[in-house]
Amino acid sequence: MAHDTGRTAAPADTAGPAGLRLHYVDNLRIALTALVVLHHTAVTYGNIPAWYYTEPAKDGSGRLLDVFVVFNQTFFMGFFFMIAGYFTPASYDRKGSRRFLRDRLKRLGIPLLAFLLLIRPLTDLGGYLHLRSVFAARGDALPYWLYYLASWDAGPLWFAEVLLVFALLYVLVRRRAHRLPVTPAGTADEPTPIRTPSSVSTSTAPRPRAIVLFTAALALATYLWRILVPSGTYVPFLGLPSSAYLMQYASFFVLGVLAYRRGWPQSLSRRTGYLGFAAATAATLGYLPFVAVVKAGTTDGYGTWQSLVAAAWESTFAVGIVIGLTVLFRERLNRQGRTAAFLSRHAFAVYVLHAPVLVALGHAFHWLHAPAVAKFALVAALALPACWAVAYVVRRLPRVDRVL
């Protein structure tokens, strides 16, 4: 449902091209990590059974949670991948291919293994006990090892899986580029010159036409991809819960790499940020009447014209929101005090550890009979500080902070 995004949805550097701390990016990662926690809390009490513990809504307020999940899914993991792409070139330039890959395997692979071997068995224990009782009622036995293998997936750490693949592909592209002949921009062994925030001018900002063309290309790629991989497709073993969005994840990662090289986050004007929010809002206002009357399932894919409309809305909303939030945080939220620094430092650990916290809170309030949105609000209010508290405790363990 996640994310090298630094110490939020993937550990990475948080310095910009000139070595300056990009506080607004740190703050963006705090917000996106909080959205991950809220997203899975909403899934817990809504009508989308895609979590380790769920209480399907028994009242109409559950639809509000479903709407929140849909809007969230449209952009937040893509944003994580874009931030990851942004910090990838600097890390590669500084470390070289071998050290870069070792670092990615350490910072992404170890948390992935920790989730699979330690966190997931604890998180999914309730699912096993329920299914074991079902088997026992039929006179059959269900050993845990069989359940564990049959239900194998990476949970929220699917983000680390995909990001590891992207990192490997990035290394292959860079190494191939280094073998090309010398170009006027430099030699094959020299990285492309990097613009610092102070040297970036508005002339480097992506032109409106380029943004529109990218959005249209993303919508078309998403539409074509969903002919083969419609929305809701689950990939066994890999455990990708949102494989229908893979075109967005890949393109946003590449976009992040280009944004770093060309200084786009620093050069986007305030007007472009406003236009991003306006485009997302206009696209949504046009899409809501459509989705309200269209037949269920026709927007999922399979080459239907309805799925093309859905892909166009998702792409427009995602691009607009990402541009708008980037400018907003750069202009208004580009500072950090002690609290924000603490939240940023522990954000990736929250991403890795939030699942058992949410499941535990779900079981703790199972007795409470209340509207779905009320239970969501209560558990969310407890979950956010609890996740950061657990992250703090875990990162205090010896050497854990080197990975989380």
Phi and psi in degrees as a GROMACS rama.xvg file:
@    title "Ramachandran Plot"
@    xaxis  label "Phi"
@    yaxis  label "Psi"
@TYPE xy
-95.1836  22.8868  THR-5
75.9937  -150.343  GLY-6
-92.7761  44.3044  ARG-7
-125.438  -83.0359  THR-8
-106.709  26.0316  ALA-9
166.975  133.019  ALA-10
-66.9158  141.346  PRO-11
-169.281  -178.232  ALA-12
-77.6503  152.26  ASP-13
-120.464  17.1951  THR-14
-96.2209  147.497  ALA-15
-83.5065  -171.349  GLY-16
-56.7044  -30.0628  PRO-17
-97.5917  10.32  ALA-18
81.9228  10.7432  GLY-19
-84.5997  144.275  LEU-20
-72.0503  123.128  ARG-21
-92.3292  84.9442  LEU-22
-63.2306  -32.8821  HIS-23
-68.0349  -30.6755  TYR-24
-70.3902  -42.3816  VAL-25
-56.9652  -43.3535  ASP-26
-68.7611  -35.0142  ASN-27
-60.9331  -40.9409  LEU-28
-69.2021  -32.987  ARG-29
-61.2548  -48.2791  ILE-30
-62.695  -43.2788  ALA-31
-67.5184  -37.3183  LEU-32
-65.0119  -40.7396  THR-33
-61.847  -37.5097  ALA-34
-63.3991  -35.2229  LEU-35
-60.9123  -45.8707  VAL-36
-63.8035  -45.3873  VAL-37
-65.7061  -36.9774  LEU-38
-58.4918  -49.9156  HIS-39
-74.2239  -25.3558  HIS-40
-68.3567  -40.4503  THR-41
-64.9133  -38.7297  ALA-42
-63.3396  -35.5109  VAL-43
-57.8945  -39.6482  THR-44
-113.039  6.66833  TYR-45
-96.2709  -147.951  GLY-46
-118.694  19.715  ASN-47
-113.409  96.5046  ILE-48
-76.9564  71.5749  PRO-49
-128.684  50.6013  ALA-50
-151.797  167.967  TRP-51
-68.9628  -31.352  TYR-52
-136.34  125.557  TYR-53
-135.656  149.404  THR-54
-126.145  91.9794  GLU-55
-52.1585  136.085  PRO-56
-61.6011  139.721  ALA-57
-111.463  11.7212  LYS-58
-143.202  170.788  ASP-59
-66.1878  -18.6723  GLY-60
-66.905  -18.1856  SER-61
-61.947  -27.8839  GLY-62
-66.2931  -33.1019  ARG-63
-62.7722  -40.1767  LEU-64
-66.0163  -37.5716  LEU-65
-63.8048  -40.2054  ASP-66
-63.3721  -42.971  VAL-67
-58.5477  -43.8497  PHE-68
-62.8205  -43.9127  VAL-69
-62.4185  -47.0545  VAL-70
-64.2346  -41.3214  PHE-71
-60.2008  -49.3183  ASN-72
-60.1961  -28.2436  GLN-73
-62.5445  -28.4752  THR-74
-137.051  -25.1888  PHE-75
-71.7192  -36.4543  PHE-76
-75.0084  -34.4092  MET-77
-60.2551  -38.7527  GLY-78
-63.2364  -41.7174  PHE-79
-57.2179  -46.1494  PHE-80
-65.1117  -35.4569  PHE-81
-66.4596  -42.1048  MET-82
-63.4397  -39.9375  ILE-83
-59.7165  -45.6763  ALA-84
-62.4645  -35.4041  GLY-85
-61.6021  -39.3719  TYR-86
-91.0602  -3.78919  PHE-87
-69.0016  -47.723  THR-88
-59.1628  -43.256  PRO-89
-62.9896  -40.6123  ALA-90
-63.8881  -43.064  SER-91
-66.281  -44.0832  TYR-92
-59.385  -38.4652  ASP-93
-78.731  -34.8653  ARG-94
-104.405  -24.1877  LYS-95
83.1166  168.542  GLY-96
-65.4184  -46.2217  SER-97
-67.7806  -48.6256  ARG-98
-65.6838  -36.2442  ARG-99
-60.113  -46.6954  PHE-100
-65.9027  -40.4687  LEU-101
-60.5987  -40.792  ARG-102
-64.5668  -42.3511  ASP-103
-65.6451  -41.0423  ARG-104
-63.7938  -37.0762  LEU-105
-69.7022  -49.4753  LYS-106
-81.5804  -19.9926  ARG-107
-110.398  -40.8677  LEU-108
-68.163  -42.1506  GLY-109
-65.8678  -47.4757  ILE-110
-59.3175  -36.4639  PRO-111
-62.2789  -47.437  LEU-112
-64.5759  -39.4501  LEU-113
-61.5627  -39.4899  ALA-114
-66.5489  -46.532  PHE-115
-63.3421  -40.8057  LEU-116
-94.7072  -25.63  LEU-117
-118.715  -50.3612  LEU-118
-78.311  -44.5678  ILE-119
-62.0157  -45.0436  ARG-120
-55.879  -37.5768  PRO-121
-71.3109  -42.1686  LEU-122
-66.0107  -39.441  THR-123
-97.1623  14.0497  ASP-124
-61.8431  -38.3096  LEU-125
-62.3755  -39.4925  GLY-126
-63.1474  -39.6918  GLY-127
-66.5427  -45.5243  TYR-128
-61.8926  -38.7467  LEU-129
-64.2564  -47.3348  HIS-130
-68.557  -33.5699  LEU-131
-64.2813  -37.9182  ARG-132
-66.6547  -35.0283  SER-133
-64.4798  -44.9029  VAL-134
-63.9213  -41.3983  PHE-135
-62.8164  -36.5135  ALA-136
-63.6999  -25.3602  ALA-137
-94.1006  3.13094  ARG-138
82.6219  16.0435  GLY-139
-110.559  161.43  ASP-140
-111.951  147.746  ALA-141
-130.235  96.3896  LEU-142
-66.1382  148.756  PRO-143
-63.4807  -37.6611  TYR-144
-60.6849  -35.3547  TRP-145
-69.954  -43.0071  LEU-146
-62.3016  -42.4388  TYR-147
-60.8372  -45.8102  TYR-148
-70.8759  -39.8003  LEU-149
-68.036  -28.4569  ALA-150
-104.898  18.3185  SER-151
-58.6065  125.561  TRP-152
-164.562  169.018  ASP-153
-91.3755  2.76186  ALA-154
55.7579  -140.956  GLY-155
-62.5254  -18.5982  PRO-156
-78.9297  8.77199  LEU-157
-57.2882  -29.1775  TRP-158
-59.6547  -41.9288  PHE-159
-65.2385  -39.2707  ALA-160
-56.208  -53.6074  GLU-161
-65.5173  -39.4565  VAL-162
-66.9312  -33.5927  LEU-163
-63.0234  -40.9766  LEU-164
-64.0904  -44.4888  VAL-165
-61.701  -39.8647  PHE-166
-63.4872  -41.9083  ALA-167
-63.3142  -44.2226  LEU-168
-63.4395  -37.4729  LEU-169
-62.5735  -43.0399  TYR-170
-61.8704  -43.1126  VAL-171
-62.1499  -41.5938  LEU-172
-65.7317  -43.8618  VAL-173
-65.4968  -41.7226  ARG-174
-67.3532  -34.7923  ARG-175
-68.2926  -39.38  ARG-176
-63.542  -34.4741  ALA-177
-68.2257  -19.3655  HIS-178
-90.544  -2.32731  ARG-179
-76.5138  159.282  LEU-180
-62.4029  163.991  PRO-181
-64.4601  139.76  VAL-182
-118.586  165.362  THR-183
-57.9944  -23.2227  PRO-184
-75.8499  -15.2567  ALA-185
156.921  -165.1  GLY-186
-99.7298  169.072  THR-187
-65.4505  -22.5829  ALA-188
-95.0836  -0.927156  ASP-189
-105.264  134.7  GLU-190
-67.1221  154.595  PRO-191
-59.2856  135.799  THR-192
-53.5889  140.272  PRO-193
-108.217  133.405  ILE-194
-82.8537  134.564  ARG-195
-87.0731  158.626  THR-196
-55.4176  -34.2736  PRO-197
-73.5217  -22.3437  SER-198
-97.5253  -4.80428  SER-199
-78.1939  135.106  VAL-200
-115.591  167.508  SER-201
-65.0943  -15.1034  THR-202
-68.4997  -18.5506  SER-203
-85.0285  -10.8012  THR-204
-65.9606  143.989  ALA-205
-61.723  135.649  PRO-206
-73.4764  152.484  ARG-207
-53.0002  -39.6855  PRO-208
-62.102  -40.2446  ARG-209
-64.8843  -39.2602  ALA-210
-64.4012  -42.9405  ILE-211
-63.8786  -43.6965  VAL-212
-64.8091  -40.447  LEU-213
-62.7726  -43.7157  PHE-214
-62.0289  -43.3316  THR-215
-64.8591  -41.5504  ALA-216
-64.7611  -40.0319  ALA-217
-64.1008  -42.1116  LEU-218
-61.9761  -43.6076  ALA-219
-66.2365  -43.5816  LEU-220
-62.6917  -40.6461  ALA-221
-64.6258  -43.2121  THR-222
-60.2021  -47.3361  TYR-223
-66.6311  -39.844  LEU-224
-61.3874  -38.6618  TRP-225
-77.529  -4.59425  ARG-226
-65.3871  -37.2383  ILE-227
-94.1617  -34.4127  LEU-228
-127.329  80.1813  VAL-229
-67.645  163.336  PRO-230
-57.6856  139.949  SER-231
92.3677  -5.02719  GLY-232
-68.0336  131.087  THR-233
-110.998  131.274  TYR-234
-96.5281  108.817  VAL-235
-58.5404  152.814  PRO-236
69.3437  -56.3415  PHE-237
-66.459  -32.012  LEU-238
71.6579  29.4786  GLY-239
-75.0109  113.072  LEU-240
-81.9074  -16.4184  PRO-241
-134.507  48.5441  SER-242
-62.8757  -21.5851  SER-243
-65.946  -15.3285  ALA-244
-99.1128  11.1958  TYR-245
-61.324  -33.9988  LEU-246
-63.23  -38.5002  MET-247
-66.3721  -44.7176  GLN-248
-60.0512  -45.9497  TYR-249
-65.592  -45.8006  ALA-250
-68.6056  -35.7665  SER-251
-69.9655  -34.6682  PHE-252
-62.1158  -47.1697  PHE-253
-62.0871  -40.2981  VAL-254
-60.3091  -38.9783  LEU-255
-63.1733  -42.003  GLY-256
-59.8962  -47.3917  VAL-257
-65.1182  -37.2966  LEU-258
-61.699  -37.3292  ALA-259
-66.7365  -48.889  TYR-260
-63.785  -32.0628  ARG-261
-107.49  2.07075  ARG-262
68.0313  30.0178  GLY-263
-63.2039  -44.2235  TRP-264
-58.3389  -34.4037  PRO-265
-79.3789  -23.0069  GLN-266
-98.2845  -11.6228  SER-267
-62.2226  129.972  LEU-268
-81.3338  162.592  SER-269
-61.5247  -36.9231  ARG-270
-61.4483  -38.9408  ARG-271
-64.8015  -37.7641  THR-272
-62.6198  -44.8685  GLY-273
-61.5703  -42.3632  TYR-274
-64.8264  -34.0604  LEU-275
-61.4163  -48.2933  GLY-276
-62.7879  -39.9576  PHE-277
-64.9708  -41.7578  ALA-278
-64.472  -41.9641  ALA-279
-63.5305  -41.4106  ALA-280
-67.3211  -46.0198  THR-281
-62.98  -42.4711  ALA-282
-62.4131  -38.757  ALA-283
-69.1419  -42.4982  THR-284
-62.6433  -32.6492  LEU-285
-78.8001  -27.4537  GLY-286
-83.8181  -33.6484  TYR-287
-59.2381  -45.8343  LEU-288
-61.9581  -34.7329  PRO-289
-65.8025  -50.252  PHE-290
-69.8768  -20.458  VAL-291
-73.1423  -24.7047  ALA-292
-111.461  -14.0206  VAL-293
-73.5216  152.337  VAL-294
-69.6667  137.41  LYS-295
-58.9737  136.122  ALA-296
93.7766  -20.142  GLY-297
-73.8107  -17.5427  THR-298
-91.1102  0.0112219  THR-299
-76.7739  -25.7642  ASP-300
148.209  -141.508  GLY-301
67.6803  13.9279  TYR-302
82.6705  12.4701  GLY-303
-75.5017  154.302  THR-304
-67.3493  -28.1187  TRP-305
-64.2898  -35.908  GLN-306
-69.8516  -28.2149  SER-307
-66.9573  -41.1707  LEU-308
-62.7078  -42.6775  VAL-309
-63.0165  -42.8919  ALA-310
-64.3938  -36.7221  ALA-311
-65.7286  -43.4331  ALA-312
-64.55  -47.5389  TRP-313
-57.9797  -45.3028  GLU-314
-66.0601  -42.9796  SER-315
-64.8556  -43.8783  THR-316
-64.1107  -45.979  PHE-317
-62.4734  -49.5008  ALA-318
-63.4898  -44.1807  VAL-319
-63.3571  -45.1799  GLY-320
-66.1964  -42.0255  ILE-321
-63.1095  -44.1755  VAL-322
-64.0433  -46.7907  ILE-323
-61.4058  -45.7931  GLY-324
-67.7861  -37.0662  LEU-325
-60.084  -47.2596  THR-326
-67.8119  -42.2617  VAL-327
-59.9971  -48.5372  LEU-328
-69.0018  -35.9996  PHE-329
-63.8101  -39.3286  ARG-330
-86.0188  -34.6129  GLU-331
-111.856  -22.8829  ARG-332
-130.34  51.562  LEU-333
-107.932  30.0392  ASN-334
-131.792  157.531  ARG-335
-139.523  129.039  GLN-336
-96.7876  -165.365  GLY-337
-64.9099  -39.0013  ARG-338
-66.3995  -48.0658  THR-339
-64.1204  -37.5271  ALA-340
-63.0954  -40.0844  ALA-341
-62.8676  -47.2703  PHE-342
-61.4724  -41.1698  LEU-343
-67.2015  -42.4882  SER-344
-62.8739  -30.4795  ARG-345
-104.641  6.40742  HIS-346
-65.8341  -43.5477  ALA-347
-63.8684  -38.6839  PHE-348
-61.7258  -37.566  ALA-349
-61.298  -43.8604  VAL-350
-58.5558  -44.0324  TYR-351
-70.63  -35.7811  VAL-352
-103.406  -3.27421  LEU-353
-70.98  -25.3675  HIS-354
-59.3103  -53.7783  ALA-355
-64.5202  -28.2388  PRO-356
-65.6303  -46.1948  VAL-357
-65.2939  -41.1975  LEU-358
-64.6017  -41.9388  VAL-359
-62.8133  -42.8409  ALA-360
-66.4428  -36.1687  LEU-361
-60.5776  -46.204  GLY-362
-66.4151  -37.1407  HIS-363
-64.0392  -31.2508  ALA-364
-109.802  22.4667  PHE-365
-62.3276  -30.4564  HIS-366
-71.2646  -21.5599  TRP-367
-79.1465  121.472  LEU-368
-99.6831  111.297  HIS-369
-156.714  161.306  ALA-370
-53.9568  149.567  PRO-371
-56.498  -43.4952  ALA-372
-68.2921  -28.6574  VAL-373
-70.9487  -43.0529  ALA-374
-65.9377  -37.826  LYS-375
-59.2115  -47.934  PHE-376
-61.9824  -42.4088  ALA-377
-65.0638  -51.6377  LEU-378
-66.4889  -38.3792  VAL-379
-62.6674  -41.3614  ALA-380
-63.5458  -30.7932  ALA-381
-86.1324  -34.7108  LEU-382
-68.1185  -41.9678  ALA-383
-59.7094  -54.9438  LEU-384
-65.3069  -33.8404  PRO-385
-64.588  -40.6137  ALA-386
-64.0578  -42.9475  CYS-387
-69.254  -32.6703  TRP-388
-66.6247  -44.6471  ALA-389
-63.3515  -41.7244  VAL-390
-60.1353  -41.6226  ALA-391
-61.4665  -45.9865  TYR-392
-63.6382  -45.1754  VAL-393
-65.7867  -39.9792  VAL-394
-70.7686  -13.0766  ARG-395
-78.9565  -14.1654  ARG-396
-67.2453  152.227  LEU-397
-55.9484  126.099  PRO-398
68.4982  -2.7836  ARG-399
-65.2814  -35.5752  VAL-400
-66.2015  -13.9758  ASP-401
-74.0175  -18.8946  ARG-402
-109.899  -44.7861  VAL-403
